[in-house]
Amino acid sequence: MTSPQAPVKPEVEKESKIQPSDYSCEILLEKTTEDKANDKSFPTDAYIVRYVENETQHLDVTRCYKMVNIFDMYYDKYGKDSIKAIDFGHGTIKPSQYGYKSPEKKKRKRKL
Protein backbone atom coordinates (compact mmCIF):
# COMPACT_ATOMS: atom_id res chain seq x y z
CA MET A 1 0.00 0.00 0.00
CA THR A 2 1.39 3.39 -0.95
CA SER A 3 0.97 6.49 1.14
CA PRO A 4 -0.83 9.43 -0.47
CA GLN A 5 1.51 12.20 -1.50
CA ALA A 6 0.80 15.86 -1.08
CA PRO A 7 0.04 17.61 -4.35
CA VAL A 8 3.08 19.21 -5.88
CA LYS A 9 2.78 22.98 -6.08
CA PRO A 10 4.41 24.61 -9.09
CA GLU A 11 7.22 26.93 -8.17
CA VAL A 12 6.31 30.54 -8.49
CA GLU A 13 9.10 32.92 -9.38
CA LYS A 14 9.60 35.46 -6.66
CA GLU A 15 10.09 38.66 -8.58
CA SER A 16 10.86 41.39 -6.13
CA LYS A 17 9.06 44.58 -6.93
CA ILE A 18 11.54 47.39 -6.40
CA GLN A 19 9.67 50.64 -5.88
CA PRO A 20 11.59 53.88 -6.56
CA SER A 21 9.70 55.54 -3.73
CA ASP A 22 11.33 53.10 -1.27
CA TYR A 23 14.65 54.74 -2.19
CA SER A 24 13.30 58.32 -2.34
CA CYS A 25 13.79 58.32 -6.10
CA GLU A 26 11.63 59.07 -9.13
CA ILE A 27 12.28 57.60 -12.58
CA LEU A 28 11.49 60.29 -15.15
CA LEU A 29 12.42 58.35 -18.30
CA GLU A 30 13.05 54.62 -18.46
CA LYS A 31 15.03 52.85 -21.22
CA THR A 32 15.22 55.97 -23.34
CA THR A 33 17.56 57.43 -25.95
CA GLU A 34 20.49 59.80 -25.50
CA ASP A 35 18.64 62.68 -27.22
CA LYS A 36 15.63 62.47 -24.90
CA ALA A 37 17.89 62.18 -21.84
CA ASN A 38 19.76 65.41 -22.75
CA ASP A 39 16.57 67.49 -22.58
CA LYS A 40 16.99 70.69 -20.57
CA SER A 41 13.40 70.66 -19.26
CA PHE A 42 14.29 68.22 -16.46
CA PRO A 43 15.15 69.35 -12.92
CA THR A 44 18.73 69.97 -11.90
CA ASP A 45 18.67 67.03 -9.48
CA ALA A 46 18.08 64.50 -12.31
CA TYR A 47 20.79 61.93 -13.07
CA ILE A 48 21.48 59.88 -16.19
CA VAL A 49 21.94 56.21 -15.26
CA ARG A 50 23.59 53.80 -17.69
CA TYR A 51 23.13 50.11 -16.89
CA VAL A 52 23.09 46.67 -18.49
CA GLU A 53 20.12 44.32 -18.37
CA ASN A 54 20.27 40.95 -20.16
CA GLU A 55 23.42 42.04 -22.04
CA THR A 56 21.65 45.12 -23.42
CA GLN A 57 22.67 48.64 -22.45
CA HIS A 58 19.92 50.97 -21.27
CA LEU A 59 19.65 54.59 -20.23
CA ASP A 60 17.33 56.06 -17.57
CA VAL A 61 16.76 59.57 -16.26
CA THR A 62 16.19 59.42 -12.51
CA ARG A 63 15.87 62.16 -9.95
CA CYS A 64 16.90 61.75 -6.36
CA TYR A 65 18.38 63.79 -3.55
CA LYS A 66 21.40 61.51 -3.09
CA MET A 67 23.28 59.62 -5.78
CA VAL A 68 23.85 56.70 -3.39
CA ASN A 69 20.08 56.05 -3.29
CA ILE A 70 20.07 55.72 -7.08
CA PHE A 71 22.97 53.28 -6.90
CA ASP A 72 21.21 51.21 -4.23
CA MET A 73 17.98 51.06 -6.23
CA TYR A 74 19.61 49.91 -9.47
CA TYR A 75 21.93 47.50 -7.62
CA ASP A 76 18.96 45.85 -5.91
CA LYS A 77 16.87 45.84 -9.09
CA TYR A 78 19.42 44.59 -11.66
CA GLY A 79 22.19 43.04 -9.56
CA LYS A 80 25.93 43.23 -9.31
CA ASP A 81 27.98 44.70 -12.21
CA SER A 82 24.87 46.07 -13.94
CA ILE A 83 25.47 49.78 -13.28
CA LYS A 84 27.97 51.29 -15.71
CA ALA A 85 27.69 55.02 -14.95
CA ILE A 86 25.67 57.60 -13.07
CA ASP A 87 26.14 61.08 -14.54
CA PHE A 88 24.60 64.46 -13.85
CA GLY A 89 21.67 65.33 -16.09
CA HIS A 90 21.38 68.40 -18.30
CA GLY A 91 18.23 69.83 -16.68
CA THR A 92 17.91 73.51 -15.88
CA ILE A 93 14.64 73.66 -13.90
CA LYS A 94 14.75 74.19 -10.13
CA PRO A 95 13.69 70.98 -8.35
CA SER A 96 11.00 72.82 -6.38
CA GLN A 97 9.53 74.25 -9.60
CA TYR A 98 9.59 71.00 -11.63
CA GLY A 99 6.04 69.90 -12.44
CA TYR A 100 4.54 73.08 -10.97
CA LYS A 101 1.47 74.38 -12.75
CA SER A 102 0.39 77.95 -12.11
CA PRO A 103 -3.19 78.32 -10.89
CA GLU A 104 -5.78 79.38 -13.40
CA LYS A 105 -6.74 83.05 -13.27
CA LYS A 106 -10.40 83.69 -12.69
CA LYS A 107 -12.07 85.87 -15.25
CA ARG A 108 -13.44 89.07 -13.85
CA LYS A 109 -16.94 90.05 -14.67
CA ARG A 110 -17.31 93.40 -16.27
CA LYS A 111 -19.66 95.88 -14.71
CA LEU A 112 -21.95 97.57 -17.15
C-alpha positions as CSV (number, residue, x, y, z in Angstrom):
1,M,0.0,0.0,0.0
2,T,1.4,3.4,-0.9
3,S,1.0,6.5,1.1
4,P,-0.8,9.4,-0.5
5,Q,1.5,12.2,-1.5
6,A,0.8,15.9,-1.1
7,P,0.0,17.6,-4.4
8,V,3.1,19.2,-5.9
9,K,2.8,23.0,-6.1
10,P,4.4,24.6,-9.1
11,E,7.2,26.9,-8.2
12,V,6.3,30.5,-8.5
13,E,9.1,32.9,-9.4
14,K,9.6,35.5,-6.7
15,E,10.1,38.7,-8.6
16,S,10.9,41.4,-6.1
17,K,9.1,44.6,-6.9
18,I,11.5,47.4,-6.4
19,Q,9.7,50.6,-5.9
20,P,11.6,53.9,-6.6
21,S,9.7,55.5,-3.7
22,D,11.3,53.1,-1.3
23,Y,14.7,54.7,-2.2
24,S,13.3,58.3,-2.3
25,C,13.8,58.3,-6.1
26,E,11.6,59.1,-9.1
27,I,12.3,57.6,-12.6
28,L,11.5,60.3,-15.1
29,L,12.4,58.3,-18.3
30,E,13.1,54.6,-18.5
31,K,15.0,52.8,-21.2
32,T,15.2,56.0,-23.3
33,T,17.6,57.4,-26.0
34,E,20.5,59.8,-25.5
35,D,18.6,62.7,-27.2
36,K,15.6,62.5,-24.9
37,A,17.9,62.2,-21.8
38,N,19.8,65.4,-22.7
39,D,16.6,67.5,-22.6
40,K,17.0,70.7,-20.6
41,S,13.4,70.7,-19.3
42,F,14.3,68.2,-16.5
43,P,15.1,69.3,-12.9
44,T,18.7,70.0,-11.9
45,D,18.7,67.0,-9.5
46,A,18.1,64.5,-12.3
47,Y,20.8,61.9,-13.1
48,I,21.5,59.9,-16.2
49,V,21.9,56.2,-15.3
50,R,23.6,53.8,-17.7
51,Y,23.1,50.1,-16.9
52,V,23.1,46.7,-18.5
53,E,20.1,44.3,-18.4
54,N,20.3,41.0,-20.2
55,E,23.4,42.0,-22.0
56,T,21.6,45.1,-23.4
57,Q,22.7,48.6,-22.4
58,H,19.9,51.0,-21.3
59,L,19.6,54.6,-20.2
60,D,17.3,56.1,-17.6
61,V,16.8,59.6,-16.3
62,T,16.2,59.4,-12.5
63,R,15.9,62.2,-9.9
64,C,16.9,61.8,-6.4
65,Y,18.4,63.8,-3.6
66,K,21.4,61.5,-3.1
67,M,23.3,59.6,-5.8
68,V,23.9,56.7,-3.4
69,N,20.1,56.0,-3.3
70,I,20.1,55.7,-7.1
71,F,23.0,53.3,-6.9
72,D,21.2,51.2,-4.2
73,M,18.0,51.1,-6.2
74,Y,19.6,49.9,-9.5
75,Y,21.9,47.5,-7.6
76,D,19.0,45.9,-5.9
77,K,16.9,45.8,-9.1
78,Y,19.4,44.6,-11.7
79,G,22.2,43.0,-9.6
80,K,25.9,43.2,-9.3
81,D,28.0,44.7,-12.2
82,S,24.9,46.1,-13.9
83,I,25.5,49.8,-13.3
84,K,28.0,51.3,-15.7
85,A,27.7,55.0,-15.0
86,I,25.7,57.6,-13.1
87,D,26.1,61.1,-14.5
88,F,24.6,64.5,-13.8
89,G,21.7,65.3,-16.1
90,H,21.4,68.4,-18.3
91,G,18.2,69.8,-16.7
92,T,17.9,73.5,-15.9
93,I,14.6,73.7,-13.9
94,K,14.7,74.2,-10.1
95,P,13.7,71.0,-8.3
96,S,11.0,72.8,-6.4
97,Q,9.5,74.3,-9.6
98,Y,9.6,71.0,-11.6
99,G,6.0,69.9,-12.4
100,Y,4.5,73.1,-11.0
101,K,1.5,74.4,-12.7
102,S,0.4,77.9,-12.1
103,P,-3.2,78.3,-10.9
104,E,-5.8,79.4,-13.4
105,K,-6.7,83.1,-13.3
106,K,-10.4,83.7,-12.7
107,K,-12.1,85.9,-15.3
108,R,-13.4,89.1,-13.8
109,K,-16.9,90.0,-14.7
110,R,-17.3,93.4,-16.3
111,K,-19.7,95.9,-14.7
112,L,-21.9,97.6,-17.2
